[in-house]
Amino acid sequence: MNASSEPAPIASFGCSVPGWVGEELRAFPARLTSDAQKVQLVNRLAELNWRDGGGGPFAALVVGRETGQVVAAGVNRVLASGLSVAHAEVVALSLAQVERGQWDLGAAGSEPTELVVNWRTCVQCYGAAMWSGITRLVLAGHGDEVEELTGFDEGPMPEDWIGKFEERGIEVVPEVDRLSALAVFEDYRAAKEAGEVVVYNARGTGTNV
């Protein structure tokens, strides 16, 4: 049998967060003792991320529920990585799983974890969060405002999405510092209208402005 002269399909991929994420983490307390602190941090990261140009105005943290320590922080890196899956939640959850050396972030014998996001998850991250092992989900807000302000397609979420989480033992805190999150999206909308950012919806529905 003759060996193929065609190159082998690519066999790995990767995604990383920019260095400024770590710098921002160090500017906050080592232990985040309130939901307000956690959401303040994700809103800050979300604002910096879109201005950095690597992705949309979204950020997420995985936090230890007992210690309040950040296990991992993620920001949206779709544009920087060229990967449609590189949403902030997926990045944060993946980094936390690497940090812990296990796929289950709620495994027996390890500290329970929570996911903190600057808005309700999209349909992709809904599944990623549900299967990650987290036991709590903290959101800055939820509703259609993110789509109205940013133009991103968040996908067909179940009507009772909170109930579906809670059926699986995941507590949902749906609204913490909502107005600050909306202010980030308002800034993004202004940049979009000025032709300064890319809305990267699939099938040509995004705006490459």
LUMDO-430184 format. One record per residue (C-alpha): z, x, y; residue number from 0; residue in three letters. Coordinates in steps of 0.5 Angstrom, whole numbers, plus 500, padded with zeros to 3 digits. Each point is the difference from the previous one (the first is absolute). Layout:
% residues N
    w    u    v    i   aa
    Z    X    Y  NUM  ALA
...
//
This chain:
% residues 209
    w    u    v    i   aa
  500  500  500    0  MET
  498  503  507    1  ASN
  505  500  505    2  ALA
  499  496  506    3  SER
  498  503  506    4  SER
  502  495  505    5  GLU
  507  501  503    6  PRO
  506  497  497    7  ALA
  503  494  504    8  PRO
  505  501  505    9  ILE
  507  500  496   10  ALA
  505  500  505   11  SER
  502  497  507   12  PHE
  505  501  505   13  GLY
  503  498  507   14  CYS
  505  503  504   15  SER
  504  498  507   16  VAL
  499  504  506   17  PRO
  506  505  502   18  GLY
  502  496  506   19  TRP
  503  495  495   20  VAL
  505  505  498   21  GLY
  502  501  507   22  GLU
  501  493  502   23  GLU
  505  499  494   24  LEU
  504  506  502   25  ARG
  501  497  507   26  ALA
  503  494  497   27  PHE
  507  500  496   28  PRO
  500  502  493   29  ALA
  503  494  498   30  ARG
  497  493  502   31  LEU
  506  496  500   32  THR
  496  493  503   33  SER
  494  497  499   34  ASP
  499  500  508   35  ALA
  500  508  499   36  GLN
  495  500  494   37  LYS
  495  495  504   38  VAL
  501  504  506   39  GLN
  497  506  496   40  LEU
  494  497  497   41  VAL
  498  497  506   42  ASN
  500  507  503   43  ARG
  496  503  495   44  LEU
  495  494  500   45  ALA
  499  501  507   46  GLU
  499  507  499   47  LEU
  496  500  494   48  ASN
  494  496  504   49  TRP
  500  504  506   50  ARG
  500  506  495   51  ASP
  493  497  497   52  GLY
  501  501  493   53  GLY
  501  492  499   54  GLY
  503  494  502   55  GLY
  506  498  504   56  PRO
  504  499  493   57  PHE
  506  504  497   58  ALA
  505  499  495   59  ALA
  507  504  497   60  LEU
  503  500  494   61  VAL
  508  500  501   62  VAL
  505  501  495   63  GLY
  504  493  500   64  ARG
  507  504  500   65  GLU
  499  506  504   66  THR
  495  498  505   67  GLY
  497  506  499   68  GLN
  492  500  501   69  VAL
  497  502  493   70  VAL
  493  500  503   71  ALA
  496  498  506   72  ALA
  493  497  500   73  GLY
  495  499  505   74  VAL
  493  497  499   75  ASN
  495  505  498   76  ARG
  493  496  499   77  VAL
  496  504  505   78  LEU
  503  507  499   79  ALA
  500  500  492   80  SER
  493  495  499   81  GLY
  504  496  495   82  LEU
  501  493  501   83  SER
  506  500  496   84  VAL
  504  504  505   85  ALA
  504  495  504   86  HIS
  507  502  502   87  ALA
  504  496  495   88  GLU
  496  503  494   89  VAL
  500  507  503   90  VAL
  508  499  501   91  ALA
  501  498  493   92  LEU
  496  505  497   93  SER
  503  506  504   94  LEU
  507  497  498   95  ALA
  498  499  492   96  GLN
  498  508  501   97  VAL
  506  501  503   98  GLU
  504  497  495   99  ARG
  496  502  494  100  GLY
  499  493  497  101  GLN
  496  494  501  102  TRP
  506  495  501  103  ASP
  504  500  506  104  LEU
  505  496  497  105  GLY
  501  503  494  106  ALA
  507  500  497  107  ALA
  504  506  502  108  GLY
  497  501  507  109  SER
  501  497  506  110  GLU
  497  494  502  111  PRO
  495  500  505  112  THR
  497  496  505  113  GLU
  493  499  504  114  LEU
  500  500  507  115  VAL
  493  498  504  116  VAL
  498  498  507  117  ASN
  497  494  498  118  TRP
  499  495  494  119  ARG
  496  504  494  120  THR
  492  499  499  121  CYS
  498  497  493  122  VAL
  499  507  497  123  GLN
  507  503  503  124  CYS
  503  493  497  125  TYR
  499  502  493  126  GLY
  502  507  501  127  ALA
  506  498  503  128  ALA
  502  495  494  129  MET
  498  505  495  130  TRP
  504  506  503  131  SER
  507  499  498  132  GLY
  503  499  507  133  ILE
  505  494  500  134  THR
  500  499  508  135  ARG
  494  499  505  136  LEU
  501  500  507  137  VAL
  495  498  505  138  LEU
  499  500  508  139  ALA
  497  494  499  140  GLY
  495  495  497  141  HIS
  494  496  502  142  GLY
  493  500  502  143  ASP
  501  504  506  144  GLU
  498  506  497  145  VAL
  493  498  498  146  GLU
  500  496  507  147  GLU
  502  506  504  148  LEU
  497  506  496  149  THR
  494  497  496  150  GLY
  502  502  493  151  PHE
  499  496  494  152  ASP
  506  499  497  153  GLU
  498  497  494  154  GLY
  502  493  496  155  PRO
  507  500  499  156  MET
  504  495  496  157  PRO
  503  494  505  158  GLU
  507  502  497  159  ASP
  499  507  500  160  TRP
  507  501  502  161  ILE
  502  496  494  162  GLY
  496  504  495  163  LYS
  504  506  502  164  PHE
  507  497  499  165  GLU
  498  497  493  166  GLU
  499  507  498  167  ARG
  507  502  503  168  GLY
  497  503  507  169  ILE
  504  498  506  170  GLU
  496  499  506  171  VAL
  502  500  507  172  VAL
  494  498  504  173  PRO
  501  501  507  174  GLU
  504  506  504  175  VAL
  498  502  507  176  ASP
  493  496  499  177  ARG
  499  501  508  178  LEU
  499  507  499  179  SER
  496  500  495  180  ALA
  495  495  503  181  LEU
  500  505  506  182  ALA
  497  505  496  183  VAL
  495  495  498  184  PHE
  498  498  507  185  GLU
  499  508  502  186  ASP
  495  500  494  187  TYR
  497  494  502  188  ARG
  499  503  507  189  ALA
  497  507  497  190  ALA
  495  495  495  191  LYS
  498  497  506  192  GLU
  498  506  504  193  ALA
  496  503  494  194  GLY
  505  505  498  195  GLU
  502  498  493  196  VAL
  497  498  493  197  VAL
  502  494  497  198  VAL
  498  502  492  199  TYR
  499  493  497  200  ASN
  496  500  494  201  ALA
  493  497  499  202  ARG
  498  501  507  203  GLY
  505  496  503  204  THR
  504  505  504  205  GLY
  498  503  507  206  THR
  498  507  500  207  ASN
  501  500  508  208  VAL
//
